[in-house]
Amino acid sequence: MSNLFRAVTIDVDGNAEAVQWDTTTGTLTHLQQAVGGLVDLVALHEHVTMWVNDEGIVKGMPMNIVATSIARGFGFTHQPYFGTAVFTGGGDEEGETLGLSEQHVEALMNLARLAQLQLA
């Protein structure tokens, strides 16, 4: 079984990047580094989870308009999201976070580009 894990990060300027992590020691450290602190998850779909900084608004992080737009597309319209967002797959039967499939990476990158176009 491979320890390579695919995710998509979107910063507050709307820049999306497909990333690949070696998760031999788990995913939490990678997620915390990407969002700049403690993580909070938003289960957007069975196969897509968004991770953001748990204290993003309290720390004064800028709103992530692109990530918020993507979340709204999944029906999460109740709040904005702040700071860098990381998109991963859902969870397995043991609750471990899964990486994204190539198709989900492509779809999220396209959604990010569309959100940027709408905001331009």
RODO-2510 file (C-alpha; in nm, 4 decimals, decimal comma):
residues 120
     n   res          X          Y          Z
     1     m     0,0000     0,0000     0,0000
     2     s     0,1382     0,3396    -0,0989
     3     n     0,1929     0,6121     0,1570
     4     l     0,1584     0,8823    -0,1075
     5     f    -0,1433     1,1003    -0,0462
     6     r    -0,3004     1,3478    -0,2903
     7     a    -0,4667     1,6693    -0,1771
     8     v    -0,5491     2,0153    -0,3102
     9     t    -0,4592     2,3337    -0,1231
    10     i    -0,6242     2,6691    -0,1895
    11     d    -0,4749     2,9801    -0,0323
    12     v    -0,6607     3,3018     0,0503
    13     d    -0,5644     3,4505    -0,2863
    14     g    -0,7423     3,1625    -0,4607
    15     n    -0,4259     2,9873    -0,5758
    16     a    -0,4969     2,6146    -0,6009
    17     e    -0,2211     2,3558    -0,5953
    18     a    -0,2353     1,9786    -0,6285
    19     v     0,0021     1,8366    -0,3665
    20     q     0,1293     1,4909    -0,2857
    21     w     0,2435     1,4001     0,0663
    22     d     0,4272     1,1031     0,2110
    23     t     0,1962     1,0037     0,4956
    24     t     0,4061     0,7280     0,6485
    25     t     0,3638     0,8991     0,9862
    26     g     0,0077     1,0179     0,9246
    27     t    -0,1685     1,3154     0,7693
    28     l    -0,2236     1,5454     1,0681
    29     t     0,1180     1,7117     1,0554
    30     h     0,0781     1,7887     0,6843
    31     l    -0,2717     1,9287     0,7388
    32     q    -0,1621     2,1461     1,0330
    33     q     0,1347     2,2829     0,8397
    34     a    -0,0834     2,3635     0,5399
    35     v    -0,3500     2,5528     0,7381
    36     g    -0,1110     2,7076     0,9901
    37     g    -0,2384     2,5497     1,3120
    38     l    -0,5139     2,3335     1,4525
    39     v    -0,7435     2,1842     1,1912
    40     d    -1,1199     2,1645     1,1614
    41     l    -1,2863     1,9457     0,9020
    42     v    -1,5860     2,0123     0,6845
    43     a    -1,7196     1,6885     0,5333
    44     l    -1,8405     1,8279     0,2010
    45     h    -1,9151     1,4915     0,0430
    46     e    -1,8512     1,1233     0,1033
    47     h    -1,5324     1,1546    -0,1033
    48     v    -1,4302     1,5159    -0,0326
    49     t    -1,3296     1,6740     0,2981
    50     m    -1,2190     2,0345     0,3415
    51     w    -0,9763     2,1204     0,6227
    52     v    -0,9321     2,4752     0,7544
    53     n    -0,7636     2,6408     1,0505
    54     d    -0,9844     2,5859     1,3555
    55     e    -0,9111     2,9396     1,4777
    56     g    -0,8881     3,1124     1,1405
    57     i    -1,1433     3,3832     1,2125
    58     v    -1,0133     3,4375     1,5687
    59     k    -0,6551     3,4698     1,4404
    60     g    -0,7688     3,7299     1,1870
    61     m    -0,6940     3,5188     0,8823
    62     p    -0,8455     3,6526     0,5603
    63     m    -1,1577     3,4918     0,4242
    64     n    -1,0863     3,2251     0,1647
    65     i    -1,3390     3,3289    -0,0969
    66     v    -1,2596     3,0453    -0,3384
    67     a    -1,2794     2,7706    -0,0725
    68     t    -1,5987     2,9266     0,0645
    69     s    -1,7454     2,9279    -0,2871
    70     i    -1,6573     2,5600    -0,3354
    71     a    -1,8119     2,4709     0,0022
    72     r    -2,1280     2,6595    -0,0929
    73     g    -2,1451     2,4539    -0,4114
    74     f    -2,1664     2,1470    -0,1873
    75     g    -2,4517     2,3094     0,0092
    76     f    -2,2507     2,4548     0,2998
    77     t    -2,3942     2,8059     0,2925
    78     h    -2,4051     2,8812     0,6665
    79     q    -2,0580     3,0365     0,7094
    80     p    -1,7462     3,1612     0,5338
    81     y    -1,4085     2,9902     0,5782
    82     f    -1,0790     3,1589     0,6626
    83     g    -0,7158     3,0904     0,5814
    84     t    -0,5718     2,8232     0,3560
    85     a    -0,8025     2,5287     0,2873
    86     v    -0,6931     2,1732     0,2156
    87     f    -0,9168     1,9306     0,0295
    88     t    -0,8692     1,5576     0,0867
    89     g    -1,0731     1,2472     0,0264
    90     g    -1,3240     1,1177     0,2781
    91     g    -1,2456     0,8673     0,5506
    92     d    -1,1976     0,4931     0,5435
    93     e    -1,3762     0,2391     0,7652
    94     e    -1,1271     0,3087     1,0476
    95     g    -1,1792     0,6835     1,0227
    96     e    -0,8431     0,7514     0,8575
    97     t    -0,8368     1,0345     0,6063
    98     l    -0,7954     0,9250     0,2467
    99     g    -0,6202     1,1040    -0,0355
   100     l    -0,8079     1,2354    -0,3351
   101     s    -0,8482     1,0374    -0,6546
   102     e    -0,7011     1,1897    -0,9700
   103     q    -1,0569     1,2701    -1,0862
   104     h    -1,1355     1,4561    -0,7631
   105     v    -0,8075     1,6498    -0,7851
   106     e    -0,8959     1,7595    -1,1396
   107     a    -1,2529     1,8486    -1,0406
   108     l    -1,1394     2,0593    -0,7432
   109     m    -0,8754     2,2373    -0,9509
   110     n    -1,1454     2,3172    -1,2092
   111     l    -1,3855     2,4381    -0,9387
   112     a    -1,1140     2,6667    -0,8020
   113     r    -1,0498     2,8125    -1,1489
   114     l    -1,4234     2,8673    -1,2045
   115     a    -1,4615     3,0357    -0,8660
   116     q    -1,1718     3,2695    -0,9488
   117     l    -1,3328     3,3593    -1,2820
   118     q    -1,6629     3,4384    -1,1117
   119     l    -1,4864     3,6649    -0,8636
   120     a    -1,2762     3,8493    -1,1218
***
